[in-house]
């Protein structure tokens, strides 16, 4: 999969991309959170998983927009 620099590539659950087809896993790998069992994740000519964890964290913070879908990540004070 390739995405031209500066462009967004939406990924949604439509008929072509069914449930349980790996959308979240793909996004987590692109964000440097999950390690692929094969192949490489390359972003801006950098091999994400050749970086140290701290480097990936900084790269993700500065270069990748990431929105978590788990609602329970934040403490609710109600």
Buried (B, 14 or more C-beta within 10 A) or exposed (E): EEEEEEEEEEEEEEEEEEEEEEBEEBBBBBBBBBEBEEEEBEBEEBEBBEBEEEEBEEBBEEEBEEEEEEEEEEEEEE
